[in-house]
């Protein structure tokens, strides 16, 4: 009978092997289907091999548990658990698993998609002058936005990754982005309506038996991860980790950089990450990205983004050009704009709801309700006029502020196109005023 997968993969690169007559073991079956090509890498508990699926004529990655862990029940359970979790997370930004099994010598294996590419850590330039160039930074932030998509889906299934870092983000040659290595993921079934299911949770069992279990990478850890406080680990733990990854993009180093590893762990347990602006003076860091990273990495979970989608929204706004704009908040019933006031600012609604209205003959006449993504006040600052209606917050309201100067610069008001835009705005505002009056009279 042929030996197990590891022996075969290590010693038979370049040709496929058949099995001996009568050999129907799982290892034998794989040996007939795959041709070993090369070794792709070695992780904490497994070796990943590049193989060719002979029937389909495609290259895949075959991950086989290392001999040193095959006889450790906890390690095997974790390997199986990773396969079960990842197998249920079918998403464009999560590497697909094709098959899970155990070879003839008891070694678990996973067959999965093989990706040609590099991990994010290898794509972050060491020099700040290169890292912070507009195009380079936009590309790196765009990668993190795709990671947000993967995390949002995982969180909807009750899965918390717990080890997000540049080394666990793979970028393909054609721009594909994958978040991988779900080996220490936490399943919080109480946070999802359709959670993933697993056979066991060996880390939870170990924690009940031996006390807190600390998992993850200390250089990027949130406080609750660093002390093994599982009950407070939720989607905001992953928010912290993605913020720490953004911190590496900005500064070129992890938030808690120290040797030995125990020193980095102590920093994660007790300290906030250093202000990125103290680590990089030139070129100047984008203030909005610094704000996003530090908000995501707040030591208190309640001060972080509540959901990964909230962080993604701010990252996308930065890429869209609104990221440099300051934000303001208004409480319900607070007036944002008053009719007749001088127009100096326009607003983009980040979150919440507000209402535009007129007051005529002592009566409040509603014009329309505005929601996230809507803008208001832009016509008056384009034309230099006064406000033509009132705006009041209906709910908690967060706005980005656009000044006349920034709008003028963005539109190029000194150009012929700018003059054309201003003329259109002046005519439109007259029509808008007439429509508002007509609308108010009919109410």
VEXDREN-2710 file (C-alpha; in Angstrom, 1 decimal):
% VEXDREN-2710
k/r/px/py/pz
1/UNK/0.0/0.0/0.0
2/UNK/1.2/3.5/-0.8
3/UNK/2.3/5.7/2.1
4/UNK/0.3/8.8/3.2
5/UNK/-0.1/12.0/1.3
6/UNK/2.9/13.8/2.8
7/UNK/5.4/11.2/1.8
8/UNK/3.9/11.0/-1.7
9/UNK/3.8/14.8/-2.2
10/UNK/7.3/15.3/-0.9
11/UNK/8.9/12.6/-3.0
12/UNK/7.0/12.5/-6.3
13/UNK/7.0/16.0/-7.8
14/UNK/6.4/16.0/-11.5
15/UNK/4.6/12.8/-12.1
16/UNK/1.3/11.2/-10.9
17/UNK/1.3/7.8/-9.2
18/UNK/-1.2/5.1/-9.4
19/UNK/-2.1/2.9/-6.5
20/UNK/-1.3/-0.7/-6.0
21/UNK/-4.1/-3.1/-6.9
22/UNK/-6.7/-3.3/-4.3
23/UNK/-5.7/-0.1/-2.6
24/UNK/-8.8/2.0/-2.1
25/UNK/-7.6/4.3/0.7
26/UNK/-8.3/8.1/0.6
27/UNK/-4.7/8.7/0.0
28/UNK/-4.7/6.4/-3.0
29/UNK/-7.7/8.1/-4.4
30/UNK/-6.0/11.5/-4.3
31/UNK/-2.8/10.1/-5.8
32/UNK/-4.8/9.0/-8.8
33/UNK/-6.4/12.4/-9.2
34/UNK/-3.6/14.8/-8.6
35/UNK/0.0/15.3/-9.8
36/UNK/2.3/17.1/-7.3
37/UNK/4.0/20.2/-8.7
38/UNK/5.6/22.1/-5.8
39/UNK/5.4/23.2/-2.2
40/UNK/3.6/26.5/-1.8
41/UNK/4.3/27.2/1.9
42/UNK/4.3/26.0/5.5
43/UNK/2.0/27.3/8.2
44/UNK/1.7/26.7/11.9
45/UNK/0.2/23.2/11.6
46/UNK/0.2/22.3/7.9
47/UNK/2.1/22.2/4.6
48/UNK/0.4/23.6/1.5
49/UNK/1.3/21.9/-1.8
50/UNK/0.7/23.0/-5.4
51/UNK/-0.9/20.1/-7.3
52/UNK/-2.6/19.6/-10.6
53/UNK/-6.1/18.1/-10.8
54/UNK/-5.4/15.6/-13.7
55/UNK/-9.1/15.2/-14.7
56/UNK/-10.0/18.9/-14.7
57/UNK/-6.5/20.0/-15.7
58/UNK/-6.5/22.8/-13.1
59/UNK/-4.0/23.6/-10.4
60/UNK/-5.2/23.6/-6.8
61/UNK/-3.7/23.9/-3.4
62/UNK/-3.6/20.8/-1.1
63/UNK/-3.2/21.6/2.5
64/UNK/-2.0/18.6/4.6
65/UNK/-1.5/18.6/8.4
66/UNK/2.1/18.4/9.5
67/UNK/3.3/15.1/11.1
68/UNK/4.1/16.9/14.3
69/UNK/0.4/17.6/15.0
70/UNK/-1.4/14.6/13.6
71/UNK/-1.5/12.9/17.0
72/UNK/-2.6/16.0/18.9
73/UNK/-6.4/15.9/19.2
74/UNK/-6.7/19.7/19.8
75/UNK/-4.8/20.4/16.6
76/UNK/-6.8/18.0/14.5
77/UNK/-10.1/19.4/15.8
78/UNK/-8.9/22.9/15.0
79/UNK/-8.0/21.8/11.5
80/UNK/-11.3/20.2/10.9
81/UNK/-13.1/23.2/12.4
82/UNK/-11.3/25.5/10.0
83/UNK/-12.4/23.4/7.0
84/UNK/-16.0/23.4/8.2
85/UNK/-16.1/27.1/8.8
86/UNK/-14.4/28.1/5.6
87/UNK/-16.4/25.6/3.6
88/UNK/-19.6/27.5/4.7
89/UNK/-18.2/30.9/3.9
90/UNK/-18.9/31.1/0.2
91/UNK/-17.9/34.6/-0.8
92/UNK/-15.8/36.1/-3.6
93/UNK/-13.2/37.4/-1.1
94/UNK/-12.8/34.2/0.8
95/UNK/-10.7/31.3/-0.7
96/UNK/-13.1/28.4/-1.7
97/UNK/-12.5/25.0/-0.2
98/UNK/-13.3/22.1/-2.6
99/UNK/-12.8/19.1/-0.4
100/UNK/-11.9/17.9/3.1
101/UNK/-10.7/14.4/4.0
102/UNK/-8.2/12.2/6.0
103/UNK/-5.5/10.2/4.3
104/UNK/-4.5/6.6/4.9
105/UNK/-2.1/7.6/7.7
106/UNK/-4.7/9.7/9.6
107/UNK/-3.5/13.1/8.3
108/UNK/-6.4/15.6/7.5
109/UNK/-6.2/17.5/4.3
110/UNK/-8.0/20.3/2.5
111/UNK/-8.1/20.8/-1.3
112/UNK/-8.8/24.5/-2.1
113/UNK/-8.4/27.1/-4.8
114/UNK/-4.8/28.0/-5.7
115/UNK/-4.2/31.7/-6.0
116/UNK/-1.3/33.3/-7.9
117/UNK/-0.5/36.4/-6.0
118/UNK/1.1/38.0/-3.0
119/UNK/0.1/38.7/0.6
120/UNK/-0.6/42.3/1.4
121/UNK/2.4/42.5/3.7
122/UNK/4.6/42.1/0.7
123/UNK/2.8/44.8/-1.2
124/UNK/3.2/47.6/1.4
125/UNK/6.2/49.7/0.4
126/UNK/8.8/50.2/3.2
127/UNK/9.4/53.9/2.3
128/UNK/6.7/56.3/3.4
129/UNK/7.3/58.4/0.3
130/UNK/6.3/55.4/-1.9
131/UNK/3.6/54.0/0.5
132/UNK/1.7/57.3/0.7
133/UNK/1.7/58.3/-3.0
134/UNK/-1.9/58.9/-3.9
135/UNK/-2.2/56.0/-6.4
136/UNK/-0.4/53.5/-4.1
137/UNK/-2.4/54.5/-1.1
138/UNK/-5.7/54.3/-3.0
139/UNK/-4.8/50.7/-4.2
140/UNK/-4.0/49.6/-0.6
141/UNK/-7.2/51.2/0.8
142/UNK/-9.2/49.5/-2.0
143/UNK/-7.8/46.1/-0.9
144/UNK/-9.0/46.8/2.7
145/UNK/-12.5/47.7/1.4
146/UNK/-12.7/44.3/-0.3
147/UNK/-11.6/42.7/3.0
148/UNK/-14.5/44.5/4.6
149/UNK/-16.9/42.7/2.2
150/UNK/-15.5/39.3/3.3
151/UNK/-15.8/40.3/7.0
152/UNK/-19.3/41.6/6.6
153/UNK/-20.4/38.3/5.2
154/UNK/-18.6/36.3/7.8
155/UNK/-20.1/38.4/10.6
156/UNK/-23.6/37.8/9.1
157/UNK/-22.9/34.1/9.6
158/UNK/-21.7/34.6/13.2
159/UNK/-18.0/34.1/12.4
160/UNK/-15.3/36.4/13.9
161/UNK/-11.9/35.9/12.2
162/UNK/-9.6/37.0/15.1
163/UNK/-6.4/37.0/13.1
164/UNK/-6.7/39.7/10.4
165/UNK/-3.3/41.1/9.5
166/UNK/-1.4/41.9/6.2
167/UNK/0.0/38.3/6.1
168/UNK/-3.5/36.8/6.0
169/UNK/-4.7/39.0/3.0
170/UNK/-3.9/37.5/-0.4
171/UNK/-4.0/39.7/-3.5
172/UNK/-4.2/37.9/-6.8
173/UNK/-2.4/39.0/-10.0
174/UNK/-5.6/40.4/-11.4
175/UNK/-6.7/42.3/-8.4
176/UNK/-8.6/39.5/-6.6
177/UNK/-8.5/39.9/-2.8
178/UNK/-8.9/37.1/-0.3
179/UNK/-9.0/37.0/3.5
180/UNK/-7.7/33.6/4.5
181/UNK/-6.6/31.5/7.5
182/UNK/-9.8/31.1/9.5
183/UNK/-8.2/28.5/11.8
184/UNK/-8.8/30.4/15.1
185/UNK/-12.1/32.0/14.1
186/UNK/-14.8/32.3/16.8
187/UNK/-18.3/31.3/16.0
188/UNK/-20.9/33.5/17.7
189/UNK/-24.2/31.8/16.8
190/UNK/-26.0/34.4/19.0
191/UNK/-25.0/37.2/16.6
192/UNK/-26.5/35.6/13.5
193/UNK/-29.8/34.4/12.2
194/UNK/-28.2/31.8/10.0
195/UNK/-24.8/30.9/11.6
196/UNK/-22.3/28.4/10.4
197/UNK/-22.2/25.1/12.3
198/UNK/-19.2/23.1/13.5
199/UNK/-18.7/19.7/15.2
200/UNK/-16.8/21.1/18.1
201/UNK/-15.0/24.2/19.6
202/UNK/-11.7/22.8/21.0
203/UNK/-10.5/26.3/22.1
204/UNK/-13.6/27.0/24.1
205/UNK/-13.3/23.6/25.7
206/UNK/-9.7/24.3/26.6
207/UNK/-10.7/27.7/28.1
208/UNK/-13.3/26.0/30.3
209/UNK/-10.7/23.5/31.4
210/UNK/-7.6/25.7/31.8
211/UNK/-8.8/29.3/31.9
212/UNK/-8.4/32.1/29.3
213/UNK/-6.9/31.1/25.9
214/UNK/-5.0/33.8/24.0
215/UNK/-5.1/33.4/20.2
216/UNK/-4.0/35.7/17.4
217/UNK/-1.0/37.8/16.5
218/UNK/0.1/40.1/19.4
219/UNK/1.4/42.9/17.1
220/UNK/-2.2/43.5/15.9
221/UNK/-4.3/42.3/18.9
222/UNK/-7.2/44.1/20.4
223/UNK/-7.2/44.3/24.3
224/UNK/-9.9/41.6/24.6
225/UNK/-7.9/39.2/22.4
226/UNK/-4.7/40.0/24.3
227/UNK/-6.3/38.9/27.6
228/UNK/-8.3/36.0/26.2
229/UNK/-11.7/37.6/27.1
230/UNK/-13.8/35.5/24.7
231/UNK/-17.2/36.7/25.9
232/UNK/-16.5/40.3/24.7
233/UNK/-15.1/39.3/21.4
234/UNK/-17.5/40.1/18.5
235/UNK/-17.5/41.9/15.2
236/UNK/-15.8/44.9/16.8
237/UNK/-12.8/42.7/17.5
238/UNK/-12.3/42.3/13.8
239/UNK/-12.9/46.0/13.4
240/UNK/-9.9/46.6/15.6
241/UNK/-7.8/44.1/13.7
242/UNK/-8.6/45.7/10.3
243/UNK/-7.8/49.1/11.9
244/UNK/-4.5/47.7/12.9
245/UNK/-3.9/46.5/9.4
246/UNK/-4.7/50.0/8.1
247/UNK/-2.2/51.3/10.7
248/UNK/0.5/49.1/9.1
249/UNK/-0.5/50.5/5.7
250/UNK/-0.1/54.1/7.0
251/UNK/3.0/53.7/9.2
252/UNK/4.8/50.7/7.7
253/UNK/4.8/48.9/11.1
254/UNK/2.4/47.0/13.2
255/UNK/0.7/48.9/16.2
256/UNK/2.4/46.8/18.9
257/UNK/6.0/46.3/17.7
258/UNK/8.3/44.8/20.4
259/UNK/10.5/41.8/21.0
260/UNK/10.1/39.3/22.4
261/UNK/6.5/38.4/21.5
262/UNK/5.6/38.6/25.2
263/UNK/6.5/42.3/25.2
264/UNK/4.2/42.9/22.2
265/UNK/1.5/41.1/24.0
266/UNK/1.9/43.3/27.1
267/UNK/1.6/46.4/24.9
268/UNK/-1.6/45.1/23.3
269/UNK/-3.0/44.3/26.8
270/UNK/-2.2/47.7/28.4
271/UNK/-1.4/50.4/25.8
272/UNK/-3.0/52.2/22.9
273/UNK/-1.0/52.2/19.6
274/UNK/1.3/55.2/19.1
275/UNK/-0.1/58.2/17.2
276/UNK/0.7/57.5/13.6
277/UNK/1.7/61.1/13.1
278/UNK/4.5/60.6/15.5
279/UNK/5.9/57.8/13.4
280/UNK/5.6/59.4/10.0
281/UNK/6.2/63.2/9.7
282/UNK/6.9/63.4/6.0
283/UNK/4.9/63.0/3.8
284/UNK/2.0/64.0/5.9
285/UNK/-0.5/61.2/6.7
286/UNK/-4.1/61.7/5.4
287/UNK/-5.9/62.9/8.6
288/UNK/-9.1/61.0/7.7
289/UNK/-7.3/57.6/7.4
290/UNK/-5.6/58.3/10.7
291/UNK/-9.0/59.0/12.2
292/UNK/-10.5/55.8/10.8
293/UNK/-7.6/53.7/12.0
294/UNK/-7.6/55.1/15.5
295/UNK/-11.4/54.9/15.9
296/UNK/-11.2/51.3/14.8
297/UNK/-8.5/50.6/17.3
298/UNK/-10.1/52.3/20.3
299/UNK/-9.4/50.2/23.4
300/UNK/-13.1/50.3/24.4
301/UNK/-15.2/48.2/22.1
302/UNK/-18.0/50.7/22.4
303/UNK/-15.9/53.5/21.0
304/UNK/-15.0/51.5/17.8
305/UNK/-17.1/51.2/14.7
306/UNK/-20.1/49.1/15.6
307/UNK/-20.1/47.2/12.3
308/UNK/-17.4/46.6/9.7
309/UNK/-19.8/48.2/7.2
310/UNK/-19.5/51.5/9.0
311/UNK/-15.7/51.4/8.7
312/UNK/-16.0/50.4/5.1
313/UNK/-18.3/53.4/4.4
314/UNK/-15.6/55.8/5.7
315/UNK/-12.9/54.1/3.7
316/UNK/-14.9/54.3/0.6
317/UNK/-15.7/58.0/1.3
318/UNK/-12.0/58.6/1.5
319/UNK/-11.5/57.0/-1.9
320/UNK/-14.4/59.0/-3.4
321/UNK/-12.7/62.2/-2.4
322/UNK/-15.0/63.1/0.5
323/UNK/-12.6/61.6/3.1
324/UNK/-10.7/64.8/3.7
325/UNK/-13.9/66.7/4.6
326/UNK/-14.7/67.4/8.3
327/UNK/-17.7/65.9/9.9
328/UNK/-20.3/67.4/12.3
329/UNK/-23.1/65.8/14.3
330/UNK/-26.6/67.1/15.1
331/UNK/-29.2/65.8/17.6
332/UNK/-32.8/65.2/16.7
333/UNK/-34.8/68.4/16.3
334/UNK/-31.6/70.5/16.1
335/UNK/-31.6/73.1/13.3
336/UNK/-28.9/72.6/10.6
337/UNK/-29.8/75.5/8.2
338/UNK/-32.2/78.4/8.6
339/UNK/-34.0/80.1/5.7
340/UNK/-32.5/83.5/4.9
341/UNK/-29.1/82.8/6.5
342/UNK/-25.9/83.5/4.5
343/UNK/-24.7/80.3/2.7
344/UNK/-21.1/79.4/3.6
345/UNK/-21.3/75.6/3.6
346/UNK/-23.0/72.6/2.0
347/UNK/-23.5/69.2/3.5
348/UNK/-23.3/65.5/2.6
349/UNK/-25.3/63.2/4.8
350/UNK/-23.2/60.4/6.2
351/UNK/-25.9/58.9/8.4
352/UNK/-29.3/59.8/9.7
353/UNK/-32.3/61.7/8.4
354/UNK/-33.2/65.3/8.1
355/UNK/-36.2/67.3/6.8
356/UNK/-36.3/70.4/4.6
357/UNK/-39.2/72.8/5.3
358/UNK/-40.6/76.3/5.0
359/UNK/-42.5/78.4/7.5
360/UNK/-45.4/80.3/6.0
361/UNK/-48.1/82.2/7.9
362/UNK/-46.8/80.5/11.1
363/UNK/-47.3/77.0/9.6
364/UNK/-44.5/74.6/9.0
365/UNK/-44.6/73.2/5.5
366/UNK/-42.5/70.0/4.8
367/UNK/-40.7/70.0/1.5
368/UNK/-38.8/66.7/1.5
369/UNK/-37.0/64.2/3.7
370/UNK/-33.2/63.6/3.1
371/UNK/-31.3/60.5/3.9
372/UNK/-27.7/59.1/3.9
373/UNK/-26.0/59.9/0.6
374/UNK/-28.1/63.0/-0.1
375/UNK/-26.6/66.5/-0.3
376/UNK/-28.1/69.9/0.5
377/UNK/-27.0/73.5/0.6
378/UNK/-24.8/73.3/-2.5
379/UNK/-26.8/75.7/-4.7
380/UNK/-26.6/78.6/-2.4
381/UNK/-22.9/78.4/-1.9
382/UNK/-22.4/78.0/-5.7
383/UNK/-24.3/81.2/-6.3
384/UNK/-23.4/83.2/-3.2
385/UNK/-27.0/83.5/-2.2
386/UNK/-28.9/82.9/1.0
387/UNK/-30.7/79.8/2.3
388/UNK/-34.1/79.2/0.7
389/UNK/-35.4/76.7/3.3
390/UNK/-34.8/75.3/6.7
391/UNK/-33.2/71.9/7.5
392/UNK/-33.8/70.1/10.8
393/UNK/-32.4/66.8/12.0
394/UNK/-35.0/64.1/12.4
395/UNK/-32.7/61.5/13.9
396/UNK/-29.1/61.6/15.1
397/UNK/-27.4/63.2/12.1
398/UNK/-23.8/63.0/10.9
399/UNK/-22.7/65.3/8.0
400/UNK/-19.6/66.0/6.0
401/UNK/-19.1/69.8/5.6
402/UNK/-18.3/71.2/2.1
403/UNK/-17.1/74.8/2.2
404/UNK/-17.5/77.3/-0.7
405/UNK/-13.7/77.2/-1.2
406/UNK/-13.5/73.4/-1.4
407/UNK/-16.5/73.2/-3.7
408/UNK/-15.1/75.9/-5.9
409/UNK/-11.7/74.1/-6.0
410/UNK/-13.4/70.8/-6.8
411/UNK/-15.4/72.2/-9.6
412/UNK/-12.7/74.4/-11.0
413/UNK/-14.9/77.5/-10.7
414/UNK/-12.2/79.7/-12.3
415/UNK/-12.6/77.8/-15.5
416/UNK/-15.2/78.1/-18.3
417/UNK/-16.8/74.9/-17.0
418/UNK/-17.0/76.4/-13.5
419/UNK/-18.8/79.5/-14.9
420/UNK/-21.2/77.3/-16.8
421/UNK/-21.9/75.3/-13.6
422/UNK/-22.6/78.5/-11.7
423/UNK/-25.0/79.8/-14.4
424/UNK/-26.9/76.5/-14.2
425/UNK/-27.1/76.7/-10.5
426/UNK/-28.4/80.3/-10.5
427/UNK/-31.2/79.3/-12.9
428/UNK/-32.0/76.1/-11.0
429/UNK/-32.2/77.9/-7.6
430/UNK/-34.8/80.3/-9.0
431/UNK/-36.9/77.3/-10.2
432/UNK/-36.4/75.6/-6.9
433/UNK/-37.6/78.6/-5.0
434/UNK/-40.7/78.8/-7.1
435/UNK/-41.4/75.1/-6.7
436/UNK/-41.0/75.4/-2.9
437/UNK/-43.4/78.3/-2.7
438/UNK/-46.0/76.4/-4.8
439/UNK/-45.5/73.2/-2.8
440/UNK/-46.0/75.1/0.5
441/UNK/-49.2/76.9/-0.8
442/UNK/-50.8/73.6/-1.7
443/UNK/-50.1/72.0/1.7
END
